[in-house]
């Protein structure tokens, strides 16, 4: 509660500006960041002379499992907040100052998950010159599983109360009284506001990259699998009860002007639930024979990609 009650009797002069406020703020933030990176490189080569072969085996297996959960809860409550400005002038010339009164409640909740898993595999296998073959095997397997869950709940409530006498004690009151007192009244700005924001967000930027390069007639196989599950829930509630603004100036034999009056009661609630999945799978295979007579190119290439979101 804020009160300003200046009293003037046979006292000339001006009243200063009055600013009164009751504010409640609540913020909750839960965040998870996963920047997992897997990188594998293999290089196998034959001899540089004729008749030598590169028949090795290259195998890469990568698996990533990520689970993230973020929960944020924010609650801001205000009950019985009030501002009162009641200046009294009797035979007292002068001006009243500007009056600004506000009761505000703000609540913010944010839950965020970020997954930047990256899998990269490179294989290179080659023979030497003509009549040399590369009959090896190249195999790459990549699997990624990502589970994300984000829940954000925000509640902002403003409720009127009562004083010890049982009278309504909520809101803003401006009640200047002038008796035989020349002067102007200042501007009056009164507001009761309630704001609530809840944001739940999941970001999955999974990337799978596989490259194979083989000279000769070997076998190349790439398998990529990605499974992503995301759930985002955002709940926001803003409540205002019994908010009031009162401006009741009284003038008796008092010349002068009353100032501008601005009064407002506002309630805002915002809830945002967001899922972003930027899964990317890239597989490249390159298989070739030699550039001279007698070399064959009869290998096998196989790529399998699966993504479930």
C-alpha positions in Angstrom: 0.0 0.0 0.0 1.1 3.5 -0.9 -0.4 6.6 0.6 0.2 10.3 0.0 -2.0 12.7 2.1 -0.6 16.2 2.2 -2.7 18.8 4.0 -2.4 22.6 3.5 -4.2 25.2 5.6 -3.5 28.9 4.8 -0.3 27.7 3.1 0.5 28.9 -0.4 2.8 26.7 -2.5 2.9 23.8 -4.9 2.7 20.1 -4.3 5.4 18.0 -5.9 4.8 15.1 -8.3 3.7 11.8 -6.8 4.7 8.4 -8.1 3.4 5.2 -6.4 3.8 1.6 -7.5 3.4 -1.9 -6.3 5.1 -4.5 -8.5 5.7 -8.2 -8.4 8.0 -10.0 -10.8 8.8 -13.7 -11.2 11.1 -15.4 -13.7 12.0 -19.1 -14.2 14.4 -20.4 -16.8 15.4 -24.1 -17.4 17.8 -24.8 -20.3 19.7 -27.7 -21.7 22.4 -27.6 -24.4 23.9 -30.7 -26.1 26.6 -30.1 -28.7 27.7 -33.7 -29.2 30.1 -34.3 -32.1 31.4 -37.6 -33.5 34.1 -37.7 -36.1 35.7 -40.7 -37.7 38.3 -40.9 -40.6 39.8 -44.0 -42.2 42.4 -44.2 -45.0 43.6 -47.5 -46.5 45.9 -47.7 -49.6 47.8 -50.4 -51.6 51.4 -50.3 -52.8 52.5 -48.2 -55.6 53.8 -51.1 -57.7 51.9 -53.4 -60.1 50.3 -56.6 -58.7 49.7 -55.2 -55.2 46.2 -55.1 -54.0 44.4 -53.2 -51.2 41.8 -55.6 -50.0 41.3 -54.3 -46.4 38.1 -53.8 -44.4 37.0 -50.5 -43.1 34.1 -50.2 -40.6 32.8 -47.2 -38.7 30.0 -47.4 -36.2 28.6 -44.3 -34.5 25.7 -44.1 -32.1 24.4 -41.1 -30.1 21.5 -41.1 -27.7 20.4 -37.8 -26.2 17.7 -37.2 -23.7 16.8 -33.7 -22.4 14.1 -32.5 -20.2 13.4 -28.9 -19.1 10.7 -27.6 -16.8 10.2 -24.0 -15.8 7.5 -22.7 -13.4 6.9 -19.1 -12.6 4.2 -17.7 -10.3 3.6 -14.0 -9.4 0.7 -13.1 -7.1 -0.5 -9.7 -5.9 -3.3 -9.2 -3.5 -4.8 -6.0 -2.1 -2.3 -3.6 -3.6 -3.4 0.0 -3.5 -2.2 3.5 -4.2 -3.9 6.6 -2.6 -3.3 10.3 -3.2 -5.6 12.6 -1.3 -4.1 16.1 -1.0 -6.3 18.7 0.9 -6.0 22.5 0.4 -7.8 25.1 2.5 -7.2 28.7 1.6 -3.9 27.6 0.1 -3.1 28.8 -3.4 -0.8 26.6 -5.5 -0.7 23.8 -8.0 -0.8 20.1 -7.4 1.9 17.9 -9.0 1.5 15.1 -11.5 0.3 11.8 -10.1 1.4 8.4 -11.4 0.0 5.2 -9.8 0.5 1.6 -10.9 0.0 -2.0 -9.7 1.8 -4.5 -11.9 2.3 -8.2 -11.8 4.7 -10.0 -14.2 5.5 -13.7 -14.6 7.8 -15.3 -17.1 8.7 -19.0 -17.6 11.1 -20.4 -20.2 12.1 -24.0 -20.9 14.6 -24.6 -23.6 16.4 -27.7 -25.1 19.1 -27.5 -27.8 20.6 -30.5 -29.4 23.4 -30.0 -32.0 24.5 -33.7 -32.5 26.9 -34.1 -35.4 28.1 -37.4 -36.8 30.8 -37.4 -39.5 32.5 -40.4 -41.1 35.0 -40.6 -44.0 36.6 -43.7 -45.6 39.1 -43.8 -48.4 40.6 -47.0 -49.9 42.6 -47.3 -53.1 45.0 -49.5 -55.0 48.2 -48.5 -56.8 48.5 -48.4 -60.6 47.1 -50.5 -63.5 46.0 -54.1 -62.8 46.0 -53.3 -59.1 42.6 -53.6 -57.5 40.9 -52.4 -54.4 38.5 -55.2 -53.5 38.0 -54.2 -49.9 34.9 -53.5 -47.9 33.8 -50.1 -46.6 30.9 -49.9 -44.1 29.6 -47.0 -42.2 26.7 -47.1 -39.7 25.4 -44.0 -37.9 22.5 -44.0 -35.5 21.2 -41.0 -33.5 18.2 -40.9 -31.1 17.1 -37.7 -29.5 14.4 -37.2 -27.0 13.5 -33.7 -25.9 10.7 -32.5 -23.6 10.1 -28.9 -22.6 7.3 -27.6 -20.3 6.8 -24.0 -19.2 4.0 -22.8 -17.0 3.5 -19.1 -16.0 0.8 -17.7 -13.8 0.2 -14.1 -12.9 -2.7 -13.1 -10.7 -3.9 -9.8 -9.3 -6.6 -9.7 -6.7 -8.3 -6.9 -4.8 -8.2 -7.1 -1.0 -9.7 -5.3 1.9 -8.4 -3.2 4.7 -9.0 -3.7 8.4 -12.3 -2.0 8.2 -13.5 -4.3 5.5 -13.4 -1.7 2.7 -12.0 -2.4 -0.7 -8.3 -1.7 -0.6 -7.4 -2.5 -4.2 -6.8 -0.2 -7.1 -5.7 3.4 -7.4 -7.4 6.4 -5.8 -6.8 10.1 -6.5 -9.1 12.4 -4.6 -7.7 16.0 -4.3 -9.9 18.5 -2.4 -9.6 22.3 -2.8 -11.5 24.9 -0.7 -10.9 28.5 -1.6 -7.6 27.5 -3.1 -6.6 28.8 -6.6 -4.5 26.5 -8.7 -4.3 23.7 -11.2 -4.4 20.0 -10.7 -1.6 17.9 -12.3 -2.0 15.1 -14.7 -3.2 11.7 -13.4 -2.0 8.4 -14.7 -3.4 5.2 -13.1 -2.9 1.6 -14.3 -3.4 -2.0 -13.1 -1.6 -4.5 -15.3 -1.0 -8.3 -15.3 1.4 -10.0 -17.7 2.2 -13.7 -18.1 4.5 -15.3 -20.6 5.4 -19.0 -21.0 7.7 -20.4 -23.7 8.7 -24.0 -24.3 11.1 -24.7 -27.1 13.0 -27.6 -28.6 15.7 -27.4 -31.2 17.2 -30.5 -32.8 19.9 -29.8 -35.4 21.1 -33.3 -36.0 23.5 -33.8 -38.9 24.8 -37.1 -40.3 27.5 -37.1 -42.9 29.2 -40.1 -44.5 31.7 -40.2 -47.4 33.3 -43.2 -49.1 35.9 -43.3 -51.8 37.2 -46.6 -53.3 39.3 -47.4 -56.3 38.5 -50.8 -57.7 35.7 -53.3 -57.3 35.0 -53.5 -53.6 31.8 -53.1 -51.6 30.5 -49.8 -50.1 27.7 -49.6 -47.7 26.3 -46.7 -45.7 23.4 -46.8 -43.2 22.1 -43.8 -41.5 19.2 -43.7 -39.0 17.8 -40.8 -37.0 14.9 -40.8 -34.6 13.8 -37.6 -33.0 11.0 -37.1 -30.5 10.0 -33.6 -29.3 7.3 -32.4 -27.0 6.7 -28.8 -26.0 4.0 -27.6 -23.7 3.5 -23.9 -22.7 0.8 -22.8 -20.4 0.2 -19.1 -19.5 -2.5 -17.7 -17.3 -3.2 -14.0 -16.3 -6.0 -13.1 -14.0 -7.2 -9.8 -12.7 -10.0 -9.3 -10.1 -11.3 -6.2 -8.4 -8.9 -3.8 -10.2 -10.1 -0.2 -10.1 -9.1 3.3 -10.8 -10.7 6.3 -9.1 -10.2 10.0 -9.7 -12.6 12.3 -7.8 -11.3 15.8 -7.6 -13.4 18.3 -5.5 -13.3 22.1 -5.9 -15.1 24.6 -3.8 -14.5 28.3 -4.7 -11.2 27.3 -6.3 -10.4 28.6 -9.7 -8.1 26.5 -11.9 -8.0 23.6 -14.2 -7.9 19.8 -13.7 -5.1 17.9 -15.4 -5.5 15.1 -17.9 -6.6 11.7 -16.6 -5.4 8.3 -18.0 -6.7 5.1 -16.5 -6.2 1.6 -17.6 -6.7 -2.0 -16.5 -4.9 -4.5 -18.7 -4.3 -8.3 -18.7 -1.9 -10.1 -21.1 -1.2 -13.7 -21.4 1.1 -15.4 -24.0 2.0 -19.0 -24.4 4.4 -20.3 -27.1 5.3 -24.0 -27.8 7.9 -24.6 -30.5 9.6 -27.7 -31.9 12.3 -27.3 -34.6 13.9 -30.3 -36.2 16.6 -29.7 -38.7 17.8 -33.3 -39.2 20.2 -33.6 -42.2 21.5 -36.8 -43.7 24.2 -36.7 -46.3 25.9 -39.8 -47.9 28.4 -39.8 -50.7 29.9 -42.8 -52.4 32.7 -42.8 -55.1 33.9 -46.0 -56.7 36.0 -46.1 -59.9 38.5 -48.3 -61.8 41.9 -47.3 -63.1 42.3 -45.2 -66.2 44.3 -47.9 -68.2 43.2 -51.0 -70.0 42.3 -54.1 -68.0 40.9 -52.5 -65.0 37.3 -53.4 -63.9 34.6 -51.4 -62.1 32.1 -54.0 -60.9 31.7 -53.1 -57.2 28.6 -52.7 -55.0 27.3 -49.5 -53.5 24.5 -49.3 -51.1 23.0 -46.4 -49.1 20.2 -46.6 -46.6 18.8 -43.5 -44.8 16.0 -43.4 -42.4 14.7 -40.5 -40.4 11.7 -40.5 -38.0 10.7 -37.3 -36.3 
